[in-house]
Amino acid sequence: MQPIGVIRSPFSQHEDTPIQPIYAAGQRGTVELEAPFREALADLEGFERIWLLYYCDRAKPFEPRIVPYRDTEPRGLFATRAPARPNPLGLSAVRLLGVDIARGVLDVDDLDVLDGSPLIDIKPYVPAFDAFEGRVGWLERGLDRRRADGRFEPED
Amino acid sequence: MQPIGVIRSPFSQHEDTPIQPIYAAGQRGTVELEAPFREALADLEGFERIWLLYYCDRAKPFEPRIVPYRDTEPRGLFATRAPARPNPLGLSAVRLLGVDIARGVLDVDDLDVLDGSPLIDIKPYVPAFDAFEGRVGWLERGLDRRRADGRFEPED
């Protein structure tokens, strides 16, 4: 695994960063790819959304149970989207506004990612592959919290 | 990045493996977690689907343009879900049938993953976070191909 670029966003700290793209309308930023990967952006224009996979480089180490933003009691880490994961990968379906292949820059909206996060992968969002209905366990009764705080920052 | 477990599926080679979970109904398997990560499965029961992130360990190296399964001409890699990525991570929203925390085993359906693929992360699928509509670029006119072939296997 190697970073292939970087995500530039308005958010420099966990505190007050949207916890998901659906709470980040109007939060624009860019995805900047390193040169060897720019040609692979061809044909991406025309997709309304893209998946960003990125390294949560400012998350505290893995803990098997954490109190997620949308609850007040501990939950198993894999039943949450919290960043304190064994492999701290974030996954965000952001809105694609523009593609500049020559410069290797994507303009995006609905961005819920910390500024400077290392980019790991980009995939097209395909509703036929990615959109499902279904039960959501403890989240059925989850809090309507939309912004992060400092709970997943490292201890020092 | 470190494998946290392994995915067991009916598919031992790319040839004839479903290319997405929507084409894999009835294809059951298991996700087996290593001991340090099992407690983090708490509260996962009750989610209808989960995201599996896994390492595509039998994919050919990165190429910026490839002919995807659903087209006959080359497309930019990031505009496809093909495994020949700079960081070859697969992403599949599979159906969760059962959770055995003590043994660290998940029973799943709709599995489109090669047997033995190293597991990187599990996230709950949350329709409110993950389900969107929208345009899909070149895939609007894509072929209705549902099974893989050997085109993304390494050369030797």
Interface residues (C-beta under 8 A of the other chain):
Chain A: M1 Q2 I4 Q20 P21 I22 P36 F37 E39 A40 L41 A42 D43 L44 E45 G46 F47 E48 R49 I50 W51 L53 F62 P64 R65 R75 G76 L77 F78 A79 T80 R81 R85 P86 N87 L89 L91 A93 I120 D121 I122 K123 P124 Y125 V126 P127 A128 F129 D130 A131 F132 E133 G134 R135 V136 G137 W138 L139 E140
Chain B: M1 Q2 I4 Q20 P21 I22 P36 F37 E39 A40 L41 A42 D43 L44 E45 G46 F47 E48 R49 I50 W51 L53 F62 P64 R65 R75 G76 L77 F78 A79 T80 R81 R85 P86 N87 L89 L91 A93 I120 D121 I122 K123 P124 Y125 V126 P127 A128 F129 D130 A131 F132 E133 G134 R135 V136 G137 W138 L139 E140
